[in-house]
Amino acid sequence: MGHTMIEKIIAHNVGREVKPGDIVTVNSDYVMLDDIMMPFIVSKFKEMGFKKVWDPGKVVIICDHLVPASQVDDTRAYHISCDFAEEQGIGNLHRSDGICHQLMTEAGYVKPGHVVFGTDSHTTTYGCVGAFSTGIGYTEMAGILGTGQLWVRVPSTIKVNITGKLPENVMSKDIILRIIGDLTAAGATYKALEFTGDTVENMSVASRMTMTNMAIEAGAKCGLFAPDAKTAEYCGIELDEFQASLKGDEDAVYEAVMNYKAEDFVPVMAVPSNVDHVVPISELGDVNVDQVFLGSCTNGRLEDLMAAAEILKGKKIAPYVKMIVTPASRKVYKEALANGTLEILSAAGAIITHPSCGLCCGRTGGILTDGEVVVATNNRNFLGRMGTSKVNIYLASPKSAAASALAGKICSAEI
Amino acid sequence: MEKFTGRVWVMGDDIDTDIIMPTEYLVFKTIGEMKPYAFSPLRPELAAQIQPGDIIVAGKNFGCGSSREQAPEVVKALGIKCVIAKSFARIFFRNAINNGLLLIENADLADDMKEGDEITVTVNEKIEYNGKDYPIVSLPDNLVEIIDAGGLVKAMRKRNGLED
């Protein structure tokens, strides 16, 4: 009998065949610790009686939620992060390089077939290169720091097969939002999502990242793309025999298969205040926009900024709209600066900020108040996520966000 | 089997961890400082009304969203005896177990439950409400081991020879 991708990754890690439902102890290839959780991780690590992390080279600490600080208390987490790195000899410390989920693959840590845990739910992102990665709490992270290991239940898999050519103004964000709408917010709980078909094979790694980033919004344990030539190029490696074998077998057993035709996708938004409340933009009616946010680990990459710039080139956003652009990393920032993208966005009236989690977690630069509407390219529109609990957050693709900024009202890029 | 009775607070589907503990309060040094803000985006008055021994009964996907462990910790710190939901999100489920917060899955109770009423829970057996029994499925062995050890921190302390 064949195997799904997640079964192959876990089997390779534990050195024996596995099936869905098996509870196994896996070894972490990397762990990702973000600043906001560091005070709790360090305190639990010490409380557990550990002195040294199991392998400093496999630990990555990233300051992104609280850098630069927006409140004086934020600096505490920063200093705890830096002090712990020094004490433990952890060289993989990013003080202000960008968002954790962008850096874990961009900076060359995660490779196809790896098993990675992080103290943030969007750790599912690294499935974009064919790694099993998922979010955990700080107590479990403290345990892994001491032992290198964590128990997991081998998940069953839902295969999402997409074939054909996407309409021009549809981005991978529109695809994953539609899938989450169809699955619902709990539809993939405890399960793996495996994305297949020529539509996703033709996608860039950046576009794939948007989809694996949001796998958690359907409750999934992970989202996976089979590594291919693009993955190898992005990771700067040649795929070895194991990595090249990482795709679902023809005779693998799937819990469900969802088939989509690319031509059927349309620009959509997730409307307040659930990510699975997904509506075609053409059905949203007349909604004025106060602010647009282009950024985050979901859609803050170079291709996202360039897609928005293409729409805004030589134009001005509506005068009453604040458009905030937050590149996902310093590398993205520098590339967007070098190729003129930031200049176009700035000339159109956008505010360009430093790379960080920024507005996505409602801590810095551009929080909103009661009754205001924001079109945002990030991954959550929960109550209170970007200011008060009466802010209306619409999640959209970079193209739809740019078009909405231009029009000053919710719309997709074809209008 | 442990048996207890408690007053119930009723919540809907998809109660996410941003609702249970909003991001802006995560930088507080202690869970105690976060307590007054639990559930504030949805029900700002609730944290002050919850009494130790109370029970939360909710719909599907309780604890979805962020991996923040402050969410189950603050629920426990408020004195909530257990959360009964139609289903739980994966990360919240693990975090709750690791902190010794009892979670019980039951598909029907939330639809029948009236806020303020009392229920009686017999762990790993049943919930009694309004003259009706609602069955409880028992937990897998590896999770029972963590709970029996008193949570993951204690299990690791034992491993490191700091506790018997």
Interface residues (C-beta under 8 A of the other chain):
Chain A: I23 I36 M37 P39 F40 K44 E47 M48 G49 F50 H65 L66 Q71 D73 D74 R76 A77 G118 T119 D120 S121 T123 T134 G135 I136 G137 Y138 T139 E140 A142 G143 G146 T147 W151 A185 A186 T189 Y190 I216 G219 K221 N274 D276 C361 G362 R363 R380 F382 L383 G384 R385 S389
Chain B: D14 D16 D18 I19 P22 T23 E24 L26 V27 F28 K29 S40 P41 L42 K60 N61 C64 G65 S66 S67 R68 E69 Q70 P72 S87 A89 R90 I91 R94 N95 N98 N99 P140 N142 G151 L152 V153 M156 R157 R159 N160 G161 L162
